Amino acid sequence: LSLLALVVGVFLIYNTVTFAVVQRRRVLGTYRALGVTRAEVFRAVLGEALVIGLVGTVLGLALGVLMGTGLVRLVTQTIGDLYFVVRVRELALSPVALGKGVLLGLGATVVGALRPGWEAASTTPASALRRSTQEDRLARGAGRLAAWGAAVLVLGVASLWIPAGVPGAYVGMLGILGGFALAIPWVTRAWAALARPVLGAVLGPVGRMAARGITASLSRTAVAVAALAVAVAATVGVATMVSSFRTTVADWLGAVLVSDVYVQPPSTVFRRGGAVLDDTLALRLTQLPGVARADAIRLRTLDTGSGPFDLVASRVDATRAGIYRYKAGSAEAVAEAAPSGGVAVSEPFAFRFGVTAGDTLTLPTDRGERRYPITGVYFDYGNDLGVVLMDEGPFLEAFRDPGFAGTALTAVEGVDAAALVQQALALADASGQEVIVRSNRALREASLEVFDQTFVVTSVLRLLAVAVAFVGVLSALMALQLERRRELAMLRAQGMTPGEVRRMVFAETGLMGLWAGLLAVPLGLALAAVLVFVVNVRSFGWTLAFTVSPSVLLQAVGLAVGAALLAGVYPAWKMSRTSPALAMREG
């Protein structure tokens, strides 16, 4: 999201500086006639952009601190639910982070201001750089830009195959975005040509003029479309990644939570606090009437030179081994080798430590280092550190008994799980030990609730990206309004009403928004694929199912159209109120 927001920010600076240049094109032409050199004009525009960027960066840092203060509460709550209770009294401001913010802000400003600065420097004293000349040049070069974009896109995709870690994935993502942006002028011109007869049939001459207006001002409209498309694509990519993650976790929970009741000492949903069940209570829980099977687990956290991980010991028979889905090995092989010391490891563990089925794992036990064959690698999304699953027999031979960290009870067929929960609670109350008793459904709902809470922060960042794109579209439309004053004045003088001007502007912005939304769908899905299959795997080692929600795609298109139409409100009002005589005199 930060990378995408930076790209959208470059488009925003481009549109903002362009708007300033358009406003003063006649003044710049006068300066050139008085002897001001092109280099001096370029430096002046670039210096002005840097002032704007500096002010924006300072305001952005202040807003970031305010947002950080609010978001830290969400993160703190997530940490408390997942790991341990933590209180944050104040926001820690890192000079390095602030320095990065300043560099990114000013760097984006320079990149975004280069072309408008060059355009201002190219202003000739006589003609003040007629727009038609530049638009014709862009129209002729749109095909070449698209070819360059295709090449950059291919390079970006190819770089994803290079094992360069997460930074390499970001480079590939930037290549995809860059290639996409370079192709925007060519595809936007084609889109306007296809839409012209449709708009003409619906709105008449006003609709055809709106479609032609997009092509006639391609240097402005293409940038606005690109900015909006990238911003909306960010929402599609992140929403699809989160949806894929959630669907995968929900399916995984449905597979591994096969028992009816889960009992454990007070803890978070995914992290146990180190407390254990009373031995007498643990035994009496297994003897409750209506219990068909009890699976108690022992837990040890081991620390090695490569980092900590959890060692879970339980009765690993065919039933227990069969609840997992395996990336390598099989449930039969795990169950068969477990009594003699075979272990299964989770996918994050295999990723962190570089092991797989068939390898040998050396563990620091209470009786010295021992070697255990790895018989399977199973999918696990409840522990990012990694888990080693061992049968309780070999575990007790090598480790002191730490006590039971929890137990799972499976009810006899026909026994109500809610009734079994009440029995377990009554037994715990009688023992005097505080425990948490959850039904299968309650534990699953609590897990998904924590998952949803974890990704609340991304919603805020997605909204910010769209807001930035909205400002970019507004800037582009305001620049168009200034450049087309004389054209609109001529149309008004020939009989076009203010209402028809507004309809033309809204048709043009709506068409731009629809096109940006349609472009955002494939781009967003491509970004989601990079996040799911590259960034996520390189960061955590998790394998996720790629899930596309039609509602997310429809919302993306609606968001783009709505943002574009909203951005066109003020320019439409401004254009419709322009005095024809005054505009023609100024032109």
RAJO-V955601 format. One record per residue. N is the residue number from 1. SS is DSSP state (alpha for helix, beta for strand, coil for the rest). D_LAST is the distance of its C-alpha to the last C-alpha in whole Angstrom. Layout:
((N,SS,D_LAST) (N,SS,D_LAST))
This chain:
((1,coil,42) (2,alpha,42) (3,alpha,41) (4,alpha,38) (5,alpha,37) (6,alpha,36) (7,alpha,34) (8,alpha,32) (9,alpha,32) (10,alpha,30) (11,alpha,28) (12,alpha,27) (13,alpha,26) (14,alpha,24) (15,alpha,22) (16,alpha,22) (17,alpha,21) (18,alpha,18) (19,alpha,17) (20,alpha,17) (21,alpha,16) (22,alpha,13) (23,alpha,12) (24,coil,13) (25,alpha,11) (26,alpha,10) (27,alpha,13) (28,alpha,15) (29,alpha,14) (30,alpha,15) (31,alpha,18) (32,alpha,19) (33,alpha,18) (34,coil,21) (35,coil,23) (36,coil,23) (37,coil,24) (38,alpha,24) (39,alpha,27) (40,alpha,26) (41,alpha,22) (42,alpha,24) (43,alpha,27) (44,alpha,25) (45,alpha,23) (46,alpha,26) (47,alpha,28) (48,alpha,25) (49,alpha,26) (50,alpha,30) (51,alpha,30) (52,alpha,28) (53,alpha,31) (54,alpha,33) (55,alpha,33) (56,alpha,32) (57,alpha,36) (58,alpha,37) (59,alpha,36) (60,alpha,37) (61,alpha,41) (62,alpha,41) (63,alpha,40) (64,alpha,43) (65,alpha,46) (66,alpha,45) (67,alpha,45) (68,alpha,48) (69,alpha,50) (70,alpha,50) (71,alpha,50) (72,alpha,53) (73,alpha,55) (74,alpha,54) (75,alpha,55) (76,alpha,58) (77,alpha,59) (78,alpha,59) (79,alpha,61) (80,alpha,64) (81,alpha,64) (82,alpha,64) (83,coil,66) (84,coil,67) (85,coil,67) (86,coil,64) (87,coil,63) (88,coil,60) (89,coil,60) (90,coil,56) (91,coil,54) (92,coil,54) (93,coil,51) (94,coil,52) (95,alpha,50) (96,alpha,50) (97,alpha,48) (98,alpha,45) (99,alpha,45) (100,alpha,44) (101,alpha,41) (102,alpha,40) (103,alpha,40) (104,alpha,39) (105,alpha,36) (106,alpha,35) (107,alpha,35) (108,alpha,33) (109,alpha,30) (110,alpha,31) (111,alpha,31) (112,alpha,28) (113,alpha,26) (114,alpha,27) (115,alpha,24) (116,alpha,21) (117,alpha,22) (118,alpha,23) (119,alpha,19) (120,alpha,18) (121,alpha,21) (122,coil,20) (123,coil,16) (124,coil,16) (125,coil,15) (126,coil,14) (127,coil,12) (128,coil,11) (129,coil,13) (130,coil,11) (131,alpha,13) (132,alpha,14) (133,alpha,17) (134,alpha,18) (135,alpha,18) (136,alpha,20) (137,alpha,22) (138,alpha,23) (139,alpha,24) (140,alpha,26) (141,alpha,28) (142,alpha,28) (143,alpha,32) (144,alpha,33) (145,alpha,32) (146,alpha,34) (147,alpha,37) (148,alpha,37) (149,alpha,36) (150,alpha,39) (151,alpha,41) (152,alpha,40) (153,alpha,41) (154,alpha,45) (155,alpha,45) (156,alpha,45) (157,alpha,47) (158,alpha,50) (159,alpha,50) (160,coil,51) (161,coil,54) (162,coil,55) (163,coil,57) (164,coil,55) (165,alpha,55) (166,alpha,52) (167,alpha,50) (168,alpha,50) (169,alpha,49) (170,alpha,46) (171,alpha,45) (172,alpha,46) (173,alpha,44) (174,alpha,41) (175,alpha,41) (176,alpha,41) (177,alpha,38) (178,alpha,36) (179,alpha,37) (180,alpha,36) (181,alpha,32) (182,alpha,32) (183,alpha,33) (184,alpha,30) (185,alpha,27) (186,alpha,29) (187,alpha,31) (188,alpha,28) (189,alpha,27) (190,alpha,30) (191,alpha,30) (192,alpha,27) (193,alpha,28) (194,alpha,32) (195,alpha,30) (196,alpha,28) (197,alpha,31) (198,alpha,32) (199,alpha,29) (200,alpha,29) (201,alpha,32) (202,alpha,32) (203,alpha,28) (204,coil,28) (205,alpha,24) (206,alpha,23) (207,alpha,25) (208,alpha,24) (209,alpha,20) (210,alpha,21) (211,alpha,23) (212,alpha,21) (213,alpha,18) (214,alpha,21) (215,alpha,21) (216,alpha,18) (217,coil,17) (218,alpha,21) (219,alpha,20) (220,alpha,19) (221,alpha,21) (222,alpha,25) (223,alpha,25) (224,alpha,25) (225,alpha,27) (226,alpha,29) (227,alpha,29) (228,alpha,30) (229,alpha,33) (230,alpha,35) (231,alpha,35) (232,alpha,36) (233,alpha,39) (234,alpha,40) (235,alpha,41) (236,alpha,43) (237,alpha,44) (238,alpha,46) (239,alpha,47) (240,alpha,48) (241,alpha,50) (242,alpha,52) (243,alpha,53) (244,alpha,54) (245,alpha,56) (246,alpha,57) (247,alpha,58) (248,alpha,60) (249,alpha,62) (250,alpha,63) (251,alpha,65) (252,alpha,66) (253,alpha,68) (254,alpha,69) (255,alpha,71) (256,alpha,72) (257,coil,73) (258,coil,76) (259,coil,78) (260,coil,78) (261,beta,79) (262,beta,78) (263,beta,79) (264,beta,78) (265,beta,79) (266,coil,76) (267,coil,73) (268,coil,69) (269,coil,68) (270,coil,68) (271,coil,70) (272,coil,73) (273,coil,74) (274,coil,78) (275,coil,80) (276,coil,83) (277,beta,84) (278,coil,88) (279,alpha,90) (280,alpha,92) (281,alpha,89) (282,alpha,88) (283,alpha,91) (284,alpha,92) (285,alpha,88) (286,alpha,89) (287,coil,92) (288,coil,90) (289,coil,92) (290,coil,89) (291,beta,88) (292,beta,88) (293,beta,87) (294,beta,86) (295,beta,83) (296,beta,84) (297,beta,82) (298,beta,82) (299,beta,79) (300,beta,79) (301,beta,76) (302,beta,77) (303,beta,75) (304,beta,75) (305,coil,73) (306,coil,71) (307,beta,70) (308,beta,72) (309,beta,72) (310,beta,74) (311,beta,78) (312,beta,78) (313,beta,82) (314,beta,83) (315,coil,85) (316,coil,84) (317,coil,85) (318,alpha,84) (319,alpha,82) (320,alpha,81) (321,alpha,79) (322,coil,78) (323,coil,76) (324,coil,73) (325,coil,71) (326,beta,72) (327,beta,69) (328,beta,72) (329,beta,76) (330,coil,77) (331,alpha,79) (332,alpha,82) (333,alpha,82) (334,alpha,81) (335,alpha,84) (336,alpha,87) (337,alpha,86) (338,alpha,85) (339,coil,89) (340,coil,90) (341,coil,87) (342,coil,84) (343,beta,81) (344,beta,77) (345,beta,74) (346,beta,71) (347,alpha,68) (348,alpha,66) (349,alpha,69) (350,alpha,69) (351,alpha,66) (352,alpha,66) (353,alpha,70) (354,coil,69) (355,coil,72) (356,coil,73) (357,coil,76) (358,coil,79) (359,coil,78) (360,beta,80) (361,beta,79) (362,beta,81) (363,beta,81) (364,beta,83) (365,beta,85) (366,coil,88) (367,coil,90) (368,beta,88) (369,beta,86) (370,beta,86) (371,beta,85) (372,beta,84) (373,beta,82) (374,beta,79) (375,beta,80) (376,beta,76) (377,beta,73) (378,beta,71) (379,coil,68) (380,coil,67) (381,coil,64) (382,coil,66) (383,coil,67) (384,coil,64) (385,coil,67) (386,coil,69) (387,beta,73) (388,beta,76) (389,beta,78) (390,beta,82) (391,beta,85) (392,alpha,87) (393,alpha,90) (394,alpha,89) (395,alpha,87) (396,alpha,90) (397,alpha,92) (398,alpha,89) (399,coil,88) (400,coil,89) (401,coil,89) (402,coil,86) (403,coil,86) (404,beta,84) (405,coil,80) (406,beta,80) (407,beta,82) (408,beta,80) (409,beta,83) (410,beta,83) (411,beta,84) (412,coil,87) (413,coil,86) (414,coil,86) (415,coil,85) (416,coil,82) (417,alpha,80) (418,alpha,79) (419,alpha,83) (420,alpha,84) (421,alpha,81) (422,alpha,83) (423,alpha,86) (424,alpha,84) (425,alpha,83) (426,alpha,87) (427,alpha,88) (428,alpha,86) (429,alpha,86) (430,alpha,90) (431,alpha,90) (432,coil,88) (433,coil,85) (434,coil,82) (435,beta,80) (436,beta,77) (437,beta,78) (438,beta,75) (439,beta,75) (440,alpha,73) (441,alpha,71) (442,alpha,70) (443,alpha,70) (444,alpha,67) (445,alpha,65) (446,alpha,65) (447,alpha,64) (448,alpha,61) (449,alpha,60) (450,alpha,60) (451,alpha,58) (452,alpha,56) (453,alpha,56) (454,alpha,55) (455,coil,52) (456,alpha,50) (457,alpha,49) (458,alpha,47) (459,alpha,45) (460,alpha,44) (461,alpha,42) (462,alpha,41) (463,alpha,39) (464,alpha,37) (465,alpha,36) (466,alpha,34) (467,alpha,33) (468,alpha,31) (469,alpha,30) (470,alpha,29) (471,alpha,27) (472,alpha,25) (473,alpha,24) (474,alpha,22) (475,alpha,21) (476,alpha,20) (477,alpha,18) (478,alpha,16) (479,alpha,15) (480,alpha,14) (481,alpha,13) (482,alpha,10) (483,alpha,9) (484,coil,9) (485,alpha,7) (486,alpha,6) (487,alpha,9) (488,alpha,11) (489,alpha,9) (490,alpha,11) (491,alpha,14) (492,alpha,14) (493,alpha,14) (494,coil,17) (495,coil,19) (496,coil,19) (497,coil,20) (498,alpha,19) (499,alpha,23) (500,alpha,22) (501,alpha,18) (502,alpha,21) (503,alpha,23) (504,alpha,21) (505,alpha,20) (506,alpha,24) (507,alpha,25) (508,alpha,23) (509,alpha,24) (510,alpha,27) (511,alpha,27) (512,alpha,26) (513,alpha,29) (514,alpha,32) (515,alpha,31) (516,alpha,31) (517,alpha,35) (518,alpha,36) (519,alpha,36) (520,alpha,37) (521,alpha,40) (522,alpha,41) (523,alpha,40) (524,alpha,42) (525,alpha,45) (526,alpha,45) (527,alpha,44) (528,alpha,47) (529,alpha,49) (530,alpha,49) (531,alpha,50) (532,alpha,53) (533,alpha,54) (534,alpha,53) (535,alpha,52) (536,alpha,55) (537,alpha,58) (538,alpha,57) (539,alpha,57) (540,alpha,60) (541,coil,62) (542,coil,61) (543,coil,61) (544,coil,59) (545,coil,58) (546,coil,55) (547,coil,54) (548,coil,51) (549,coil,50) (550,alpha,48) (551,alpha,47) (552,alpha,45) (553,alpha,43) (554,alpha,42) (555,alpha,41) (556,alpha,39) (557,alpha,37) (558,alpha,37) (559,alpha,36) (560,alpha,33) (561,alpha,32) (562,alpha,32) (563,alpha,30) (564,alpha,27) (565,alpha,27) (566,alpha,28) (567,alpha,25) (568,alpha,23) (569,alpha,24) (570,alpha,21) (571,alpha,18) (572,alpha,19) (573,alpha,20) (574,alpha,16) (575,alpha,14) (576,alpha,17) (577,coil,16) (578,coil,13) (579,coil,12) (580,alpha,10) (581,alpha,10) (582,alpha,9) (583,alpha,6) (584,alpha,5) (585,alpha,6) (586,alpha,4) (587,coil,0))
